[in-house]
Amino acid sequence: MKRGLAALAAAVTLGVTAWAAPAAATTAPYCGIRWGSLPKQAEGPGGGHLTNVRAGQHACFDRLVLDVSGGQARTYWVSYVPEVRTDGAGFLVPLRGGAKLSVTVAAPAHDASYRPTYRPPNSAELVAVGGYRTFRQVAWAGSFEGSSTVGLGVRARLPYRVFVLAGPGTGSRVVIDVAHRW
């Protein structure tokens, strides 16, 4: 041991590189994405009513959008869960995919007179996501006590982000992007 240290000290004194620590493995994040997979939530004043659920594909992620009219949807709760349950009754919402995201926004799917503002034609398939790289299924979990929940089946537990965009008009959009990979 003493000889090894002495040889290293001599090499350093002579300006010779005798030993170098291995370089740390550095890999760039996928598409620059630095999101995580932990629960995300925001709480704030809001209002409005859920009017539509839609999805789109992007180069690095799949996107789910919940449209809210008549107010800003500033309160949401999104997290990976073992299973998604219906609002109120608590029935299981079957979802395809290796992981499940529960997406809840503080926006009911009805107006103040309880007239529906969002009525999905097929609660098990809100959006056709066949062929998407990450999404496997988007299903309705209901609207109860001022909030609405959507179940999102994804390929695996992948990084995601959630944010709110203003507009159109006085409305807003709650956006959930789920990366195609880590």
Secondary structure, 3 states (H helix, E strand, C coil): CHHHHHHHHHHHHCCCCCCCCCCCCCCCCHHHCCCECCCEEECCCCCCEEEEEEEEECCCEEEEEEEEECCCCCCEEEEEECCEECCCCCCEECCCCCEEEEEEECCCCECCCCCECCCCCCCCCCCCCCCCCCEEEEEEEEEECCEEEEEEEECCCCCEEEEEEECCCCCEEEEEEEECCC
